[in-house]
């Protein structure tokens, strides 16, 4: 009998039998509530009543769903087999696990293994493989991971750097994704009602190999691989990684609240706000995204009230309808925020709070406002509900692409300990996700990239070199072992992952690049200016960020980002002056010759090992949009902070004194990545572009002819050799070049 | 107990007074709203909101799991198992607030039952009147019933010695508070019979009872108390059950209160910051 019928029956009985039976009915209902949850709601009103009612409905609906999925499985399986786009030979494995440890360095790994610190990596090395993995050119994470997933070089996938220049304006633009407003809006008063989804476009070209696997019926779980935002559809689940923006649309903008007016200046990565304590309370605002729902919308704000209780050594924070206590030097949990945009629409985000100082004045850091995975303002996963699922399962988690706030540490808003704590909190979230994905992927591909290795090495590499300029005024001895501890922690991760492997599982641990010191920055724009290739207006010697004051009508070459130099080509750039053909070729060869002779003024070191002419070295269709010259810096050097943002300074060389003291934007031969595997690889000199063909071969899927790499493994032990033609012939014949 | 009952009844009377001439659905809607709010507040402060939130999140996660990994039968079954486990936890967390809700809700429902459970007799409508004697040696044949002007006794007394009870059938003749007089040796008990064609009136099928009946007093707010030494234990009038008409459907008031209070509770839970 349904709960409803039971209730009606009891209700009908009541008037006739009088209310003298009520106590007995209460007792019966208590008993029923334990035994038959659906019967209890008649007397428990909207609270528990709704709970019981919904519990019962959930059970019924989910049971029906489960039965449906079970019964329909053979039909769905048959349908998928019919719809598969290509044939595949028998898989030699049931599961491939790829753990990406961004920036793991082979030399450091070898050193720590020699010291006996990495038993699990050592086990992998002894059992299978440990080798350097050739990275991309340039050796930058978005470039390298794009090559990993597509199996092609940057001229085919079109990612050469984090940013590039807009050829119309010379202003920076993201290389990975384009996010715009909805194409049509309905103006009603001050409101601009979008009549569609905002424009979102993934700018990376080429197809990730998991998409091809999916077309052959192979399931993939892909977590936090860079340049997967916005997520593409395929047969599997995916959570986007590096380049997912924060709620403000930036790559991470933290907030800093301080009563110290002298600490009120932040240059990059965040905003500092001066606050005052009045009667033990700070009343201020938390700034969210620009309001696109209203004409010329400004940042949406929500009130932030902080009640300081110095006696108890904590603060009471009131925000977005939530109130929580926070002690100094501890991160709050993720706090869910709802920014009211108007018309009842709210934009949801999450952030953490961290109080630096409570006793003498007040100083608080707030992480960039991440897209709320439980209520995403933009799609950050495929399917859309996957991020919601993860958040419901394990709680809120950081979604920002570059979630570890390196700029907050660079700017001195948080210290090393706070940065490390934040990085490892994020790591723990990802570890949980990864092991959940492993459990949910008994067959197919499970790939997860951990950024922690990259971010921590960036910020603590100085501690490995006593002479690093960034050590000035900073604690070094205390953090001497941070990187070793990081590798040890990753070793623990590998140990746990190994428990999920069997004879039919291939585990590969890879990194996109290695690491080296970043001691001095080279400002190519300054050098180009000093050598007459870049001109400034009004006779100036320096410019502001983003080429402020650059005279484009007389400029031949410029540098933006970390990858290299753009020629101001006529017909390509808005105000291009260098003619295509011989003029461009001559200019490039002149720049290559002069820059490879460039030596650091103080040390006399060679700062640039080589410069690659992109056009000559690449074959892909997107090479013409790339930096014309890719600069391979020597170890210890990199494009300077000021050069990366298009500034001309007085000096070409400048010491790097920031916490961001290690880097990999150098000659890729200096910073190869690493590959560990539980199987022996047969190919010599493996590279990142080999990964896609390797996985496809393991699953018996033909390798498209346009892929540059080769499979790393030969025949799998115990798997019979396939007959009937060379592996991948069908696919090669039908493969379409990008 | 009498004072307590009077206080609560007074409050309900006050709230209902503006609605007496209206369709009962409106006053029921108001009470449902009040019940919704009261229960939300009780739920908010007596439940572990964090644990409820977590249990609900996990249930939803495993529901998503069913569709995300629908091709893996093992995962589907495991998700089903987890949904059951977290559902039971969810119910466990809802039990404590349910216990806290029972007492105030019982009092409210009792009051509502006295207003909406039964309606007065209409003119020309009959009802059974019962009188039950105490075990004090009085003979059932010693008791007679006399009706006032607006009411008539239709049948001779039906004596049921086993139950020590006498029943009569009465018929209402005119609107108004009519009177029945029970002649008991050594006593005369006057019992009001309400005859009305419109409006909400608080009536109790258990019309009169000895004050020693605590449960009866609690469960029948409209009860007239009999003296403690009265030979009569109780007098009942079988008022007709009230049903409320909604689009030609006759619905019991409890169904309306249940549905509306759940709807209001659900609608207002965000406003009150309650996780149900």
Interface residues (C-beta under 8 A of the other chain):
Chain A: X7 X8 X11 X12 X14 X15 X16 X18 X19 X20 X22 X23 X26 X33 X37 X40 X41 X42 X43 X44 X45 X46 X47 X48 X49 X50 X51 X52 X53 X55 X58 X59 X62 X63 X65 X66 X69 X70 X73 X76 X77 X219 X237 X321 X383 X385 X386 X388 X389 X390 X391 X392 X393 X395 X440 X442 X443
Chain B: X35 X36 X39 X40 X42 X43 X47 X52 X57 X58 X59 X60 X61 X62 X63 X64 X65 X66 X67 X68 X69 X70 X71 X72 X73 X74 X75 X76 X77 X79 X80 X83 X84 X87 X90 X91 X94 X95 X97 X98 X101 X102 X105 X106 X109 X110 X113 X117 X118 X205 X206 X215 X216 X219 X220 X241 X242 X252 X254 X255 X258 X261 X262 X263 X264 X265 X266 X273 X274 X276
